[in-house]
Amino acid sequence: MLSWLQRDDLSFPPLDKALREPNGLLAAGGDLSAERLLAAYRHGCFPWYQEGQPLLWWSPDPRTVLYPNELHVSRSLRKRMRQESFTVTFDQAFADVIDGCAGPRSYTQETWITSHMKAAYLKLHEMDVAHSVEVWRDRQLVGGLYGLAIGRLFFGESMFSQASDASKVGFVTLVERLQAWGFKLVDCQMPTQHLASFGARAISRRAFAEALAEYLDQPSSARWGA
């Protein structure tokens, strides 16, 4: 049975109560307050819904993650990174990045990044929890991604690209920076061939929960705005 959250209660059901079909649906309802979002990520779930649907919270099993020390970069991409005139920055245009991620894709006009989601993550950015990666070419924003950094874990949310390989360049730059900062895991949520090409793999929900318990409260040396 699906659990419905109350606005005056920030707690979530145990992760093992998530449905098998659809995979990982844990709860519905609640709100997108900064306090609830932080509680959700610390608990091991995330919001994902479309306009017109109730607010849905997910904790899939297995979970797709990338360990920074397992990052794989193809020779062709590494060559492109050396030759292409991309510039990568952090936290310089968060609102523009989330707008880019919410934009229409070649395969659909729908987006799960609603106006309420944008406002919620902008608030987390103001709290120095949500961060963006920007990829520029000729001073134009051509790609990027955003997510949350809590402890030594980075929770990836979405990426976009308006130039060939722009989002890949941003992702690789981010993961290499996260490794230097002492991060232990990048949460990718759901599997894609794109992420698998970088070395992302599936782990059990239990293993993911163990990583949360171990690394959420460990400090990192991150300097996002530097």
Secondary structure, DSSP 4 states (H G I P E B T S, - for coil): --EEE-TT------GGGS-TTTTTEEEEE----HHHHHHHHHHT-EE---TTSPPEEE--SSEEEE-GGG----HHHHHHHHHS--EEEESS-HHHHHHHHHS-BTTBS--S--HHHHHHHHHHHHTT-EEEEEEEETTEEEEEEEEEEETTEEEEEEEEESSTTHHHHHHHHHHHHHHHTT--EEEEES--HHHHTTT-EEE-HHHHHHHHHHHTTS-----TT-
